Structures are given as structure tokens and as C-alpha cells.
Amino acid sequence: MHRQPIDRAQVRRLLLHALEAERSTIGVYEAAMGVAVDEQVQREWSTQLEETRLHARILCDLLPALGLDPDATSPARDAVPRQGAALVAAIEMAAANGDHAATQLVAAECVALAEARDHLNWQLIGMLAESAPGDLAAEFAPAPDDAEPDSFGLADDSAPASWPQALGLATAPSCPDGRPGAAHRVTLARARPT
């Protein structure tokens, strides 16, 4: 099978988009935490907010290491804050209605949407780490297998788990082994002390 060379312009676009997505997701988590009524959901979102902040810092470090400006603009990147703002606005609109339980459901769905975007970005970054040429691959140090679970799996569970709870039904555990996934392992190694 013939492998095409890595398109460095697309790598730049992806990484800038991923950074902006992480920054937008921070805003979504902050808005969601402001309306959370369930303490467990509040703790989960707090943990995921810190992980999202870590991911943003990792990308801020990774971009210059690749010779890229973390503050550069691109058409795709410029659209991301609007998407994040729309999710925050949805949470605020739900909160204005005064039904706290319903607002938490809306917030959980918004978190899941933001994390779905972040999850896709990290999957693509992971693919880059596995197939990039030497000079590029050196910056994508893979994390060991015991890396933290990815936030997509955790955030993804908050929306489906909130609905059965709101309906008075039992909730199912997220995964039999307690580990929701491994999408963010690629660059978490960069954040670990060596």
C-alpha cells in the first residue's frame, strides 16, 4: 500500500483547531459546572475541566515545538469559538427557565457534544503520532498504557446517565472495567515529568 506524505499544512490546521476546541470546551465545562445539581456530576466535570486545561497547555507547548504559532488563525479555527459559545448559550438558556434538573441534562448534552469534537481531534493526533515521519513523530511522544482515561468516555457517560436518573430509572455503569477509553494517551506523556 502506497502511503501519502503527511500534509504539514493540514497538521497545522488540525493542531490549531484542536487547541481552540480545548479552549472552547473549557468554557462549556465552566458553564456546565455552574448549573450542575448532582455532586457526582459536579466532581466529574471538575476533573474533566482540569484535564481539558492540561490538554490546552500540551497543545500550547506542542505547537511551538513544531515551529507553529499557537495564536495563528485559520478559517476552521475561527469557527470553533462560535460553536463553543453556542453550547454555553444553550446551557444559559436552559438555566433561565429555572428547572435545575433539566438544565443539568442540557449541560450534560453540551459537554458530550464538546467532548465529541475534542475526542475526534485527539484520535487524529493519535493517528499522526503513529504514522508521522521522524522529525514530526518525535514531538508526538505516546503516553504509556496506564495513562489517564480519556475525557470523552467520561463526559459521554454524563448525558446518557443523567437521562435515566431524571426519569427515575437505574443507571448502568459506563464500562465493565471502569476505563472509558484511551483517546488522549498520545500527548499526555508530554505533561508528565521525565
Buried (B, 14 or more C-beta within 10 A) or exposed (E): EEEEEBEBEEBBBBBBBBBBBBBBBBBBBBBBBBBBEBEEBBEBBEBBBEBBBBBBBBBBBBBEEBEBEBEEEBEEBEEBBEBBBEBBEBBBEBBEEEEBEBBBBBBBBBBBBBBEBBBBBBBBBBEBBEEBEEEBBEBBBBBEEEBBBBBBBBBBBBBBBBEEBBEEEEEEEBEEEEEBBBBBBBBBBBBEEE
